[in-house]
Amino acid sequence: MTGKGVGHGAGARVARAVRAPAAAWSWWAAVRALPRPPSSEVGGADGAGAGPAEAMFVARSIAADHKDLIHDVSFDFHGRRMATCSSDQSVKVWDKSENGDWHCTASWKTHSGSVWRVTWAHPEFGQVLASCSFDRTAAVWEEIVGESNDKLRGQSHWVKRTTLVDSRTSVTDVKFAPKHMGLMLATCSADGIVRIYEAPDVMNLSQWSLQHEISCKLSCSCISWNPSSSRAHSPMIAVGSDDSSPNAMAKVQIFEYNENTRKYAKAETLMTVTDPVHDIAFAPNLGRSFHILAIATKDVRIFTLKPVRKELTSSGGPTKFEIHIVAQFDNHNSQVWRVSWNITGTVLASSGDDGCVRLWKANYMDNWKCTGILKGNGSPVTGNSQQGNSNPSLGSNIPNLQNSLNGSSSGRYFFPPLDSPRAGSRWSSYAQLLPPPPPPLVEHSCDADTANLQYPHPRRRSLSRPLNPLPENEGV
C-alpha cells in the first residue's frame, strides 16, 4: 500500500485501491505534497482549527482498467513507477511521464486467483516485482529489455522468474527485505507460517532457497520488515493476524534474528492488539535508538519499541523491548485497511472504509495529530468539516493500554476530535477511497477474462479451498 511508501524525499504520495460503480476499476493518487506554512497545520495546538489543505496536495485520478477489486498499490523506490494488483488476477505497472501523467506500460495475468499484494525490490537488484495470491503461491517477476537479436529490441517486458509454492493456503502478504540484507523475500500465509527466501545469486532470480519458516500459530494477514540498517539492531520482522476466532488474542508478534542460533525467535507480542490486523508497518529509522510501528485494525495505532539494555536481557536470547502506545485514533469510524510511512518515517498515512486517507504527524512534543484528510475524489477536507465531537473515552483508555504493556502511564498524549460518522464504502473490503465514475476505458488484450470467475469474499483472504494444479505463466 512497500515499495509502498507514503512519500519520497520532501514530497508525499498516497495511493489506494478503490471500487468504482462501473465495470472497470479505477483509483487515484495524491502524487505530490507541496510545502505549506506552519500555520496551516490541521488541528492546531489545541486540536481545533484548520488551515488550507488545498496547498498541500495535487491529486490525479487514474483509470486503472482493472476488471475487479484492486487490493494493493505499490510505489517503487524513486516514486516514478507504480504497480497495482486485483482480483482479476492481473498486475499492472505504471510509469510517470515528465508532465506528471501516469501511463500503464505493462499488464499481465500473474496468478490463478485474487492477487492480494504486490511489492518492488530495491532498484539495486534491477526492476523486480513480487506478488502473492489466493492461489497459494508467490511469484517473482523481472523486467527485461529486448536485445539486438530480439524482435522486441529496445522494448521492455516482464518475465516470471520463479514461483514459490511452499504454502498450502492463501499467501496473504509478500515483502522484500531491506537492501542491506541482500535480496531476500518474506511471505506470510493463512496457515500461520512466515517463510523467508533468499536469492543466492542476484543475477539469477530463478533460484530462491527457503531459509526460514516461522510458525506464528495464528492465521497471518500482513508482515513488515524493520528497515533499520544499524548494526545495533538485528533483523526484525513484525507479523499481524486477522484471525477472528475467539481464542485468538494478541494479533501482533515480532520476531528477531538470533546470530547465535541463526534462527528467528519471538521477541515480543503486543498483547493489547486483540482485533483483526489488516496492515502493519515499521517506520524508516533515521538515527533513532527505538523503533516505531504502525498498525491498521479497527483504528490506527502507533507504538514505540525501545530496546532494553543488554545487561537486563538474557544472554543469547532475543532483545526485549519497552513497548509504549503513543497514539490511537479512530477518526476513520470504520475498519482501517492500510498504513504507510513516508521515506523519513515522520508522516503516516492511513486509509479506511470511511473513504478517506488521513495523514498523521508528531509535533515537537511527540504528540501525534492529524495534519490532512483526503476524500475519495482526491479533494482535501478543510475547515470545520475536519472537526467532530471529541471522544473523551479515547484518551482515558490510553494509560490503561500502556499500563498493560509496561506498567507505567507516563507520557503525554494528544487525540484530535473525532470526525462525525459519514457514509462510507462498507460494502467494499479494500475500497479505501470512493472516486467518481471513471471514463470509458480501452480493454488490454493481456487482461484475463473474468466474467465467470468465482472469488472468495474480499475480507476472507485466508479462506482456502482445493485448487487445480496451476499452469505456469511466463509473463509478458
C-alpha positions, 0 to 999 in steps of 0.5 A: 500500500512497500515499495509502498511508501507514503512519500519520497524525499520532501514530497508525499504520495498516497495511493489506494485501491478503490471500487468504482460503480462501473465495470472497470476499476479505477483509483487515484493518487495524491502524487505530490505534497507541496510545502505549506506554512506552519500555520496551516497545520490541521488541528492546531495546538489545541486540536481545533482549527484548520488551515488550507489543505488545498496547498498541500496536495495535487491529486490525479485520478487514474483509470486503472482498467482493472476488471475487479477489486484492486487490493494493493498499490505499490510505489517503487523506490524513486516514486516514478513507477507504480504497480497495482494488483486485483482480483482479476488476477492481473498486475499492472505497472505504471510509469510517470511521464515528465508532465506528471501523467501516469501511463500503464506500460505493462499488464499481465495475468500473474496468478490463478486467483485474487492477487492480494499484494504486490511489492518492488525490490530495491532498484539495486537488484534491477526492476523486480516485482513480487506478488502473492495470491489466493492461489497459494503461491508467490511469484517473482517477476523481472523486467527485461529489455529486448536485445539486438537479436530480439524482435522486441529490441529496445522494448521492455517486458516482464518475465516470471522468474520463479514461483514459490509454492511452499504454502498450502493456503492463501499467501496473504502478504509478500515483502522484500527485505531491506537492501542491506540484507541482500535480496531476500523475500518474506511471505506470510500465509493463512496457515500461520507460517512466515517463510523467508527466501533468499536469492543466492545469486542476484543475477539469477532470480530463478533460484530462491532457497527457503531459509526460514519458516516461522510458525506464528500459530495464528492465521497471518494477514500482513508482515513488515520488515524493520528497515533499520540498517544499524548494526545495533539492531538485528533483523526484525520482522513484525507479523499481524493476524486477522484471525477472528476466532475467539481464542485468538488474542494478541494479533501482533508478534515480532520476531528477531534474528538470533546470530547465535542460533541463526534462527528467528525467535519471538521477541515480543507480542503486543498483547493489547492488539486483540482485533483483526490486523489488516496492515502493519508497518515499521517506520524508516529509522533515521538515527533513532535508538527505538523503533516505531510501528504502525498498525491498521485494525479497527483504528490506527495505532502507533507504538514505540519499541525501545530496546532494553539494555543488554545487561537486563536481557538474557544472554543469547536470547532475543532483545526485549523491548519497552513497548509504549502506545503513543497514539490511537485514533479512530477518526476513520469510524470504520475498519482501517485497511492500510498504513504507510510511512513516508521515506523519513518515517515522520508522516503516516498515512492511513486509509479506511472504509470511511473513504478517506486517507488521513495523514498523521504527524508528531509535533515537537512534543511527540504528540501525534495529530492529524495534519490532512484528510483526503476524500475519495475524489482526491479533494482535501477536507478543510475547515470545520468539516475536519472537526467532530465531537471529541471522544473523551473515552479515547484518551482515558483508555490510553494509560490503561493500554500502556499500563498493560504493556509496561506498567507505567502511564507516563507520557503525554498524549494528544487525540484530535476530535473525532470526525462525525460518522459519514457514509462510507464504502462498507460494502467494499473490503479494500475500497479505501477511497470512493472516486467518481465514475471513471471514463470509458476505458480501452480493454488490454488484450493481456487482461484475463477474462473474468466474467465467470470467475468465482472469488472468495469474499474480499475480507476472507483472504485466508479462506482456502479451498482445493485448487487445480494444479496451476499452469505456469505463466511466463509473463509478458 
